């Protein structure tokens, strides 16, 4: 029997258990700060539900939610997109031996693969970063990109035995290569559409380690899985102008000089199982207070207006729409006006502006064209990795034989309908979907690509249920198909659609259910 992890590794063309992490770079939309909601006087509980208790710190700045993670309780606080929230013991199982969260040594081993011949492909593509600084010296931050050569040396560096520098190792896209972690994130953060959630970033640091004060343009959940980390968090967000005005000059790391911003901050100490939610544009600075500090960061995706405009420009440049190919004309060129014959007149600039306005309006008013552009954009990988996922038609005969029934879309779907295994999303791939009432077409977006399923010969319920299950739901099993949409697969449109996704490597068959 081929296990899930083995199937995944073979399907993507690698024979190592974990692979490829790329530096996270995010630049997204500013979210305005909203007013505080529901704050009571100092020490007063806000709500109690079973074992969940919500309180506010003594300065009425940071709300604290006690008890195991529950997305409904989180939403009820009103903190989403508005203000930070401390969640005490939200993820107590993070410290269990059976936890899907990787250990300190697993992350070290991933980052230090350059000297292992069997992982040469991984070493050529993997990007991780080591950030070091001298404590209390903002201008001392340096960054070095991996992969690194020796795990022993890396442990020595992180433990502070390197010229008294404090060090932090950061690795991105961990969920892409650890299926169990990907499943855990799907379960815990299922309130987020898959396209809104980014990757799992993990940082390691010993006492004093950190990446400096900074601000992000996206929501992020900072989960302490080992050790202790202290966070200094601003109680109000800052503008982009304030950020640029306070950047530390000539620094290799994008950090802020908080002394230049007259802003109140709160100090919070996180222990294993605790979580800190930070909305966009709030300054935060984490410092390790133990020698085994491991922090999991689950970030969100949120395109900015500039991102959308850039994608719009790319789309219209490839479009055959009449408004996109229309050019500037000046029919009145020979009208007598010698004094302005060589000048750039207001009439000329307005005429050119009209060209742009007409083009944008015609494109955004075309629901299918605009929806297709947005769907492709929001599912593009933020950190693309070459040759992932690998289509089944690109793997050689030996790999395909090892995959057995999961080696082609047709055989995988047949195995599923016989009650064998399940179909899963490829880990680390962003999915989104939409359905057009006019054309009766369902659209699945993945990896910046679009796939269509014809709804004219299938029920609307079948198409939408299938697309949502693929994008956001648990694995597809025979039981689910029989209960929900088995009748739809009698039509070739449904089965051909699933086979295409499997053959493209965006879904894969697995023996587990």
Buried (B, 14 or more C-beta within 10 A) or exposed (E): EBEBBBBBBBBBBBEBBBBBBBBBEBEBBBBEBBEBEEBBEEEEEBBEEEEBBBBBBEEEBBBBBBBBBBEEBBEBBBBBBBBBBBBBBBBBEBBEEEBBBBBBEBBBBBBBBBEBEEBEBBBEBBBBBBBBBBEEEBEBBBBEEBBBBEBEEBBEBBBBEEEEBBBBBBBBBBBBBBBBBBBBBBEBBBEBBBBBBBBBBBBBBBBBBBBBBBBBBBBBBBBBBBBBBBBBBBBBBBEEEBBEEBBBEEBBBBBBBBEEBEBEBBEBEBBBBBBBBBBBBBBBBBBBBBBBBBBBBBBBBBBEEEBBEEBBEEBBEEBEBEBBEEEEEEEEEEEEEEEEEEEEEEEEEEEEEEBEEBBBEBBBEBEEBBBBBBBBBBBBBBBEBEBBBBEBEEBEEEBBEBBBBBBBBBBBBBBBBEEBBBBBBBBBBBBBBBBBEEBBBBBBBBBBEBBBBBBEEBEEEBBBBBBBBBBBBBBBBBEBBEEBBBEBBEBEBBBBBBBBBBBBBBBBBBBBE
